[in-house]
């Protein structure tokens, strides 16, 4: 297919509308990325939180094809939001119906996939079957008669490999040809036709088995990986104890790699914004506008953009783990543990997706048939650390372990583990109180081990990073400007102490101008130190007397047992609107009116920030307390709204907010007390 820009090029009047649909783990998204690449974007389907990918590709004849990559489903009529979205798209309820449906099937697992293919083909539509992973099937010694299969299904069947691109040209040609033909019509059932029904029906399953026997054969040669070795890997990865140990080890390396690899682009981004802020202070006359742009806008946005490398790396490595087949084994190992705490096996997928965002995780609990199990999953989903928490985790762990990526990675894993432990504990408590009962066991299909496709992972990373900036950008900019204004007004008059320091600095400078040599240098240094001291004291006065300082002082007593200063309190309260703005808000609050150098990066600026008494704004006890509180607190108003909609009552979001806030406050206070005691001089004497 030709490579063109999806957004920049003028749209052709009548592009072909093609939908990609299939079971999970059949390589559907890999095929979409192979066809469209970066000429695509991610969005929620209208009226839902279910994600779909849209992109454009061109055939060799220049015909444009607009692809819609729908979420993977096992059936069209299952009680899940993904199935509902697929059905609505096929029927054209929300927008124009597709011109053609591309049904992606796994050639290595055709018996089950044929049932889904048949259920889609039973609808009146034009269709093409994309038989993916044919290269892997050949290595396993499996020979498929695609011509006979096409005759049985009464539509084109294209053998391809989305990873290598083999067969993609033939697929585009089939899409172009088939989309111009007549719509399929329902015919009287013949002996070769699949019976009506959904995947899992006995008659449909029997038909799929007979069809597979007719179209499939085996060669004498195969390049299969040693089955015994695969079984040994499965035994290790799914072991009740060993599997959890492996999972913890993989996650530790996972997050340590994020810190190690991301530190370089973070430094480049910090330097870029530092130069931009410095440039503004040079070209714009000193005053309110210069402060707003350099400290409120540039400084605030930098406090969020600097963490995009971690987010991109997070999803890049996660995509590699998922594509390799390991995550399915990890979920199986975790299932045994989850059921002991009252969570159903089906809750693993919603909880796993909650690591990206709790909203789709909560929405996807609709696939859990049991009401009790569904409510239990909804209650604990916000405990799982979402991507919006990543900037705070990075900041806090960087403060605690400045030059030790291994320790920082371990602390990062600890934050995720603390959220997971709190979720399990909450599920256990709920099972003994408000949601009594036993969960159902989990059944999961383990995909084959594969070498992950780095191109798909790279596309996922870029897509998620762009989505993070898109969703948070407008909110961050607005809150940064508002918080700068609250921290800059009303302007505080200079105190007597500050005035005396400025007079002292001026007198020392006057003496230096009349001196020479070492004496002049010493006097100038003393003058500069006095001026810096005056600026720092005045900045503290300004922060205390500003509207933001007054708001923080009003709320501060609530958070005093956690060791939070008023600037931290205001940042915490602001992050209830959007977790992503915590770092930006804190940077604006401590940077406005301060004497911090414009070339200081985010971590250095926060580390050097002082309280009114001159002690660090975030010392080690308060930093640990902040991390614990931020892991456990429900700082997301949209989550409460979605829980209300999904449960049909304000009872459950009220319980959720009250419980999570209470446990976050209590454990945060305990962490602050223990760290303070551990670092106290009195303890050292003992």
C-alpha positions in Angstrom: 0.0 0.0 0.0 1.1 3.5 -0.7 2.2 5.7 2.2 0.2 8.9 2.6 -0.7 11.2 5.5 -4.0 10.3 7.1 -4.7 13.9 8.4 -2.8 16.1 6.1 -4.0 14.9 2.7 -7.4 16.0 1.3 -10.0 13.3 1.7 -11.2 11.5 -1.4 -14.9 11.8 -1.8 -15.8 8.1 -1.4 -13.2 6.1 0.5 -13.9 2.4 1.3 -15.1 2.0 4.9 -13.6 -1.2 6.2 -14.0 -2.7 9.7 -11.4 -5.1 11.3 -13.1 -7.5 13.7 -11.9 -10.7 15.4 -11.3 -12.6 18.6 -8.7 -11.3 21.0 -5.0 -12.3 20.4 -5.4 -13.0 16.6 -3.1 -10.1 15.5 -5.9 -7.8 14.5 -4.2 -4.6 15.8 -0.9 -5.8 14.3 -2.6 -6.0 11.0 -4.1 -2.6 11.4 -0.7 -1.1 12.3 0.8 -2.8 9.3 -1.8 -1.3 7.0 -2.1 2.2 8.5 1.0 2.7 10.7 1.2 6.1 12.2 -1.5 7.3 9.8 -4.0 6.5 12.6 -5.4 7.7 15.8 -7.2 6.3 18.9 -10.5 7.5 20.2 -13.4 6.3 22.2 -16.4 4.9 20.3 -19.3 7.5 20.4 -21.3 7.0 23.6 -18.8 4.7 25.3 -15.4 4.4 26.8 -14.5 1.5 24.5 -11.4 2.4 22.4 -11.2 1.9 18.7 -8.4 2.7 16.2 -9.0 4.5 13.0 -6.6 5.0 10.1 -6.3 5.3 6.4 -4.4 3.3 3.8 -4.3 3.2 0.0 -4.4 0.4 -2.5 -1.9 0.3 -5.3 -4.6 1.7 -7.6 -4.9 4.8 -5.3 -8.2 3.8 -3.7 -8.4 5.1 -0.1 -9.5 2.7 2.6 -10.6 4.0 6.0 -10.0 1.2 8.5 -11.8 0.9 11.9 -10.0 -1.5 14.3 -12.7 -2.7 16.7 -11.9 -4.3 20.1 -11.4 -8.0 20.2 -14.5 -10.0 21.2 -15.5 -13.7 21.5 -19.0 -13.1 20.4 -21.3 -10.3 19.1 -24.1 -10.9 21.6 -22.2 -11.2 24.8 -23.1 -8.8 27.7 -20.0 -6.6 27.3 -19.4 -3.1 26.1 -17.0 -4.3 23.5 -19.6 -6.7 21.9 -22.2 -4.0 22.0 -19.9 -1.5 20.1 -19.0 -4.1 17.5 -22.7 -4.9 16.9 -23.6 -1.2 16.6 -20.8 -0.6 14.1 -21.8 -3.6 11.9 -25.4 -2.5 11.9 -24.5 1.2 11.3 -26.5 2.5 14.3 -24.1 5.3 15.3 -22.7 6.2 11.9 -22.5 5.0 8.3 -22.4 1.2 8.0 -19.1 -0.3 6.8 -18.7 -1.1 3.1 -16.9 -4.3 4.0 -16.0 -6.3 7.1 -12.5 -7.8 7.4 -12.7 -10.8 9.8 -9.3 -11.6 11.2 -8.7 -15.2 12.2 -5.8 -17.1 13.7 -4.6 -19.8 11.4 -3.0 -21.6 14.4 -6.3 -21.8 16.3 -8.8 -22.1 13.5 -11.3 -24.4 15.2 -12.4 -21.7 17.6 -11.9 -18.8 15.2 -14.1 -20.4 12.6 -17.1 -20.2 15.0 -16.7 -16.4 15.3 -16.1 -16.1 11.5 -19.4 -17.9 10.8 -21.3 -15.8 13.3 -20.2 -12.6 11.5 -20.8 -14.0 8.1 -24.4 -14.9 9.0 -25.1 -11.2 8.8 -26.0 -9.5 5.5 -22.7 -7.9 4.7 -19.7 -7.9 2.3 -16.8 -9.7 4.0 -13.2 -10.9 3.6 -11.5 -13.3 5.9 -7.9 -12.4 6.8 -6.2 -15.6 7.8 -3.4 -14.3 10.0 -0.3 -16.1 11.4 -0.1 -18.4 8.3 3.7 -18.3 8.6 3.6 -19.6 12.2 1.0 -22.3 11.1 3.4 -23.4 8.4 6.2 -23.7 11.0 3.9 -25.9 13.0 3.4 -28.2 9.9 -0.1 -27.0 9.3 -1.3 -26.8 5.7 -4.5 -24.9 4.9 -6.5 -25.1 1.7 -7.6 -21.5 1.5 -9.5 -22.1 -1.8 -11.7 -24.7 -0.2 -12.2 -22.6 2.9 -13.2 -19.7 0.7 -15.7 -21.9 -1.0 -17.1 -23.1 2.3 -17.4 -19.6 3.7 -18.6 -18.1 0.4 -16.2 -15.1 0.7 -12.5 -14.5 -0.1 -10.0 -16.0 2.3 -6.5 -14.3 2.2 -3.6 -16.1 3.9 -1.2 -13.5 5.4 1.2 -12.6 8.1 0.7 -9.2 9.7 4.1 -9.3 11.3 6.0 -9.7 8.0 3.5 -8.0 5.7 3.1 -11.2 3.6 -0.3 -11.2 1.9 -1.3 -7.6 2.9 -1.2 -6.5 -0.8 -3.6 -9.3 -1.7 -5.8 -8.3 1.2 -6.1 -4.7 0.0 -6.9 -5.9 -3.5 -9.6 -8.3 -2.1 -11.1 -5.5 0.0 -11.2 -3.2 -3.1 -12.8 -5.9 -5.3 -15.2 -7.2 -2.7 -16.4 -3.8 -1.5 -17.7 -3.1 -5.1 -19.7 -6.3 -5.3 -23.3 -7.0 -4.1 -24.1 -7.5 -0.4 -24.2 -11.0 0.9 -27.7 -12.2 1.3 -29.1 -14.8 3.7 -29.6 -18.1 1.9 -31.4 -21.2 2.8 -29.2 -23.4 5.0 -27.3 -25.9 2.9 -25.3 -28.8 4.3 -22.1 -26.8 3.9 -23.5 -23.6 5.5 -22.6 -22.9 9.1 -25.7 -23.2 11.3 -27.0 -20.0 12.9 -25.7 -19.2 16.3 -23.0 -17.7 18.5 -19.5 -19.1 19.2 -19.8 -21.9 21.7 -23.1 -23.3 20.3 -22.8 -27.1 19.9 -24.0 -27.1 16.3 -21.6 -24.3 15.3 -18.7 -25.9 17.1 -19.4 -29.2 15.3 -19.5 -27.4 11.9 -16.2 -25.7 12.7 -14.5 -29.0 13.5 -15.8 -30.6 10.3 -14.7 -27.7 8.2 -11.2 -27.7 9.8 -10.8 -31.4 9.1 -11.6 -30.8 5.5 -9.4 -27.8 4.8 -6.4 -28.6 7.1 -3.6 -31.0 6.7 -0.2 -31.6 8.2 3.3 -31.8 6.6 5.9 -34.2 7.8 8.3 -31.3 8.5 7.7 -28.7 11.2 9.7 -26.1 12.9 7.9 -26.3 16.2 9.5 -25.2 19.4 10.1 -28.1 21.8 6.7 -28.7 23.4 8.4 -30.0 26.6 10.3 -26.7 26.9 7.1 -24.7 26.4 5.3 -26.8 29.0 8.2 -26.2 31.4 7.9 -22.4 30.8 4.2 -22.6 31.5 4.7 -24.6 34.6 7.2 -21.9 35.9 5.1 -18.9 34.9 1.8 -20.2 36.3 3.1 -21.8 39.5 1.2 -20.6 42.6 4.4 -19.4 44.2 7.0 -19.5 41.6 4.8 -17.6 39.1 4.4 -14.7 41.6 8.1 -14.6 42.2 8.8 -14.5 38.5 6.1 -11.8 38.1 7.7 -9.7 40.8 11.2 -10.1 39.3 9.9 -9.2 35.8 8.1 -6.1 37.1 11.2 -4.9 39.0 13.4 -5.1 35.8 10.5 -3.6 33.9 10.3 -0.4 36.0 14.1 -0.2 36.5 14.5 -0.2 32.8 11.9 2.6 32.5 14.0 4.8 34.9 17.3 4.0 33.3 16.2 4.5 29.7 14.0 7.5 30.3 16.5 9.6 32.2 18.2 10.9 29.0 15.1 12.2 27.2 13.8 13.6 30.5 17.0 15.6 30.8 16.7 16.8 27.2 13.1 17.9 27.7 13.9 19.7 31.0 16.8 21.5 29.3 14.6 22.5 26.4 11.9 24.0 28.6 14.6 25.6 30.8 16.0 27.4 27.7 12.5 28.4 26.6 11.8 29.9 30.0 15.1 31.7 30.1 14.5 33.0 26.6 11.2 34.4 27.6 12.7 36.2 30.6 15.3 37.8 28.3 12.9 39.0 25.5 10.0 40.0 27.6 10.3 42.9 30.0 10.2 41.9 33.7 6.7 42.0 35.1 3.5 40.0 35.4 3.4 38.8 31.8 7.0 37.5 32.0 6.2 35.7 35.3 3.0 34.2 33.9 4.7 32.8 30.8 8.0 31.6 32.2 6.6 30.3 35.5 2.9 29.6 35.1 2.7 28.4 31.5 6.2 27.1 30.6 7.1 25.9 34.0 3.7 24.2 34.6 3.6 22.4 31.2 7.2 21.3 31.6 6.3 19.6 34.9 4.0 17.2 32.9 5.7 16.9 29.5 8.9 15.8 31.2 7.2 12.6 32.3 6.0 11.6 28.8 9.1 9.4 28.2 8.2 7.2 31.2 4.7 6.9 30.0 5.7 5.9 26.5 8.3 3.5 27.8 5.8 2.0 30.2 3.4 1.1 27.4 6.2 0.1 25.0 7.5 -2.5 27.4 4.0 -3.6 28.4 3.1 -4.1 24.7 6.3 -6.3 24.3 5.3 -8.4 27.4 1.8 -8.8 26.2 2.8 -9.7 22.6 5.3 -12.3 23.9 2.5 -14.2 25.6 3.8 -13.7 29.1 1.1 -11.5 30.5 -1.6 -14.2 30.0 0.6 -16.5 32.1 1.0 -13.9 34.8 -2.8 -13.4 34.9 -3.3 -17.1 35.4 -0.8 -17.1 38.2 -2.5 -14.1 39.8 -6.0 -15.6 39.5 -5.4 -18.1 42.3 -4.3 -15.3 44.6 -7.2 -13.1 43.6 -9.9 -15.7 44.3 -8.7 -16.1 47.8 -9.5 -12.5 48.5 -13.0 -12.6 47.0 -12.3 -11.4 43.4 -13.5 -13.3 40.4 -11.2 -14.6 37.7 -13.0 -12.5 35.1 -11.9 -9.3 37.0 -8.2 -9.7 35.9 -8.8 -8.0 32.5 -10.7 -5.0 33.9 -8.1 -4.6 36.7 -5.3 -4.9 34.2 -6.8 -2.2 32.0 -7.3 0.0 35.1 -3.5 0.3 35.1 -4.0 2.5 32.0 -7.2 4.2 33.3 -9.8 3.2 35.8 -12.7 4.4 33.6 -12.5 1.7 30.9 -11.6 -0.8 33.5 -14.8 -0.1 35.4 -16.8 -0.1 32.2 -15.4 -3.4 31.1 -16.8 -5.1 34.3 -20.0 -5.5 32.3 -18.5 -8.7 30.9 -18.7 -10.2 34.5 -22.1 -12.0 34.6 -22.4 -12.1 38.4 -23.6 -8.9 40.1 -21.7 -9.5 43.3 -18.4 -10.1 41.4 -19.0 -7.1 39.2 -19.5 -4.8 42.2 -16.4 -6.2 44.0 -14.3 -5.4 40.9 -15.7 -1.9 40.5 -15.0 -1.1 44.2 -11.3 -2.1 44.0 -10.4 -1.0 40.4 -9.3 2.6 41.4 -6.7 1.2 43.7 -4.7 0.0 40.7 -2.2 2.6 39.7 -3.2 4.3 36.4 -1.0 6.2 34.0 -2.0 9.5 35.5 -0.2 8.6 38.7 3.1 7.9 36.9 4.4 11.6 37.0 4.0 11.7 40.8 5.6 8.3 41.2 8.5 9.4 39.1 8.9 12.6 41.0 8.7 11.0 44.5 11.0 8.1 43.7 13.5 10.4 42.1 13.5 12.5 45.3 14.0 9.4 47.4 16.6 7.7 45.1 18.3 10.4 43.0 21.1 8.4 41.5 19.9 4.8 42.0 17.6 3.6 39.2 17.5 0.1 40.7 16.2 1.4 44.0 13.9 3.8 42.2 12.5 1.0 40.1 11.9 -1.2 43.2 10.1 1.8 44.8 8.0 2.1 41.6 7.1 -1.6 41.8 6.3 -1.1 45.5 3.9 1.6 44.6 2.1 -0.6 42.2 2.2 -3.5 44.6 0.8 -1.4 47.4 -2.2 -0.5 45.2 -2.7 -4.1 44.3 -2.5 -5.2 48.0 -5.0 -2.5 49.0 -7.3 -3.8 46.3 -7.1 -7.4 47.5 -7.5 -6.3 51.1 -10.6 -4.2 50.2 -12.1 -7.1 48.2 -11.6 -9.4 51.2 -13.2 -6.9 53.6 -16.1 -6.4 51.1 -16.6 -10.2 50.9 -17.0 -10.3 54.7 -19.3 -7.3 54.9 -21.2 -5.5 52.1 -20.7 -8.2 49.3 -20.7 -11.6 50.9 -20.2 -14.7 48.7 -17.6 -16.6 46.8 -16.2 -15.6 43.4 -16.2 -17.8 40.3 -13.0 -19.4 39.0 -11.3 -18.0 35.9 -10.9 -19.7 32.6 -8.3 -18.1 30.2 -6.8 -19.1 26.9 -3.0 -19.0 26.9 -1.7 -17.7 23.6 1.4 -19.2 22.1 4.8 -17.7 22.9 6.0 -15.3 20.2 8.8 -12.9 19.5 7.1 -9.5 20.2 6.8 -7.0 17.3 8.7 -3.9 18.3 6.8 -1.9 15.6 3.5 -2.6 17.2 4.9 -1.7 20.6 6.4 1.5 19.3 3.1 2.5 17.7 1.3 1.8 21.0 3.8 3.9 22.9 3.5 6.9 20.6 -0.3 6.6 20.6 -0.5 6.4 24.4 1.9 9.3 24.9 -0.1 11.5 22.5 -3.3 10.5 24.1 -2.0 11.4 27.5 -1.0 14.8 26.3 -4.2 15.3 24.5 -6.4 14.4 27.4 -4.4 16.3 30.0 -3.0 19.2 28.0 -6.0 21.6 28.2 -6.6 20.8 31.9 -3.0 21.2 32.8 -2.6 24.6 31.0 -5.8 25.9 32.6 -4.9 24.8 36.1 -1.3 26.1 35.8 -2.5 29.6 34.9 -5.1 29.6 37.7 -2.6 28.3 40.3 0.0 30.9 39.2 -2.6 33.6 39.7 -3.6 32.3 43.1 0.0 32.1 44.2 0.9 35.5 42.8 -1.9 37.6 44.4 -2.4 39.5 46.5 1.1 40.9 46.4 2.7 40.8 49.9 4.5 43.9 51.2 8.1 43.4 52.2 8.7 42.7 55.8 11.1 44.7 58.0 13.6 41.8 57.9 13.6 41.7 54.1 14.0 45.4 53.8 16.9 45.4 56.2 18.6 42.6 54.2 18.1 44.5 50.9 19.7 47.6 52.5 22.5 45.5 53.8 23.1 44.1 50.3 23.1 47.5 48.8 25.6 48.8 51.4 27.9 45.9 50.8 27.7 46.4 47.0 28.6 50.1 47.5 31.6 49.2 49.6 32.7 46.6 46.9 32.6 49.3 44.2 35.1 51.3 46.2 37.4 48.3 46.9 39.7 46.2 44.8 41.1 42.7 44.7 40.1 40.0 47.2 38.2 42.5 49.3 35.9 43.5 46.4 35.2 39.9 45.6 34.3 39.1 49.2 32.0 42.1 49.5 30.2 41.2 46.3 29.7 37.6 47.4 28.3 38.9 50.8 26.0 41.3 48.9 24.7 38.6 46.6 24.1 36.2 49.6 22.1 38.9 51.4 20.1 39.6 48.3 19.3 35.9 47.8 18.4 35.6 51.5 16.0 38.5 51.1 14.4 37.0 47.9 14.0 33.7 49.6 12.3 35.2 52.7 10.1 37.4 50.6 9.1 34.4 48.5 8.1 32.6 51.6 6.0 35.5 52.8 4.4 35.8 49.3 3.5 32.1 49.3 2.0 32.3 52.8 -0.1 35.4 52.1 -1.3 34.5 48.6 -4.7 33.1 47.9 -3.2 29.7 47.3 -1.3 30.0 50.6 -4.5 30.9 52.5 -6.4 28.0 50.9 -3.5 25.7 51.9 -3.4 27.1 55.4 -7.2 26.5 55.8 -6.9 22.8 54.7 -3.4 22.1 56.1 -4.5 20.9 59.6 -6.3 18.0 58.0 -3.0 16.9 56.3 -0.6 17.9 59.1 -0.3 14.3 60.5 1.0 13.4 57.0 3.6 16.1 57.1 2.2 18.0 54.1 3.1 21.8 53.8 0.5 24.1 52.4 1.9 24.0 48.8 1.7 20.2 48.8 -1.8 20.4 50.3 -3.0 22.7 47.5 -1.4 20.4 44.8 -3.1 17.4 46.4 -6.5 19.1 46.4 -6.1 20.3 42.8 -5.2 16.8 41.6 -8.7 15.6 42.6 -9.7 17.3 39.3 -6.9 15.5 37.4 -4.1 13.5 38.9 -1.7 14.6 36.1 -1.6 18.2 37.3 0.0 17.5 40.7 3.6 18.0 39.6 2.7 21.0 37.5 0.7 22.7 40.3 3.5 22.1 42.8 6.1 23.4 40.4 4.1 26.6 39.8 3.4 27.1 43.5 7.1 26.8 44.5 8.4 28.6 41.5 6.2 31.7 41.4 8.1 34.5 43.0 10.9 32.3 44.1 14.6 32.8 43.4 15.0 29.4 41.8 17.1 29.5 38.6 15.2 29.0 35.4 17.5 26.3 34.3 16.8 24.0 37.2 14.9 20.9 36.3 11.7 19.7 37.9 13.2 17.3 40.4 16.0 19.7 41.4 13.5 22.5 41.9 11.2 20.5 44.1 14.2 19.1 46.0 15.5 22.6 46.7 12.1 24.1 47.7 12.0 25.2 51.3 9.3 25.8 53.9 8.9 29.1 55.8 11.2 27.8 58.6 13.9 26.9 56.0 13.4 23.1 56.2 12.9 21.1 53.0 9.4 21.3 51.6 9.5 17.5 51.0 11.8 15.8 53.4 12.1 12.0 53.4 9.2 11.3 55.8 6.8 13.6 54.0 7.9 12.3 50.6 7.2 8.7 51.7 3.9 9.8 53.2 3.0 11.5 49.9 3.7 8.4 47.9 1.6 6.2 50.2 -1.3 8.7 50.1 -1.2 9.2 46.4 -1.2 5.4 45.7 -4.3 4.8 47.8 -6.4 8.0 47.5 -9.3 8.2 45.0 -8.3 11.5 43.3 -10.5 11.2 40.3 -14.0 12.8 40.1 -14.8 11.2 36.7 -14.3 7.8 38.3 -17.0 8.5 40.9 -19.4 9.6 38.1 -18.8 6.4 36.1 -19.3 4.2 39.2 -22.6 6.0 39.8 -23.7 5.3 36.3 -22.6 1.6 36.3 -24.1 0.8 39.7 -27.2 3.0 39.4 -26.7 4.4 42.9 -24.6 7.0 44.8 -24.2 4.4 47.6 -21.2 2.6 46.0 -19.2 5.7 44.9 -19.8 7.2 48.4 -18.5 4.0 50.0 -15.6 4.0 47.6 -14.6 7.6 48.2 -14.9 7.4 52.0 -13.0 4.1 52.3 -10.1 5.0 49.9 -9.7 8.5 51.4 -9.7 7.0 55.0 -7.2 4.2 54.2 -4.9 6.7 52.3 -4.9 9.2 55.2 -4.4 6.6 57.9 -1.5 4.7 56.1 0.0 8.0 55.0 0.0 9.2 58.6 1.5 5.9 59.8 4.2 6.1 57.2 5.1 9.7 58.2 5.2 8.7 61.9 7.4 5.7 61.3 9.8 7.5 59.0 10.1 10.4 61.4 10.8 8.1 64.3 13.3 6.1 62.2 15.2 9.3 61.3 15.0 11.0 64.7 18.3 11.8 66.5 16.7 10.4 69.7 16.4 7.0 68.2 20.1 7.1 67.1 21.1 7.8 70.7 19.0 4.8 71.8 
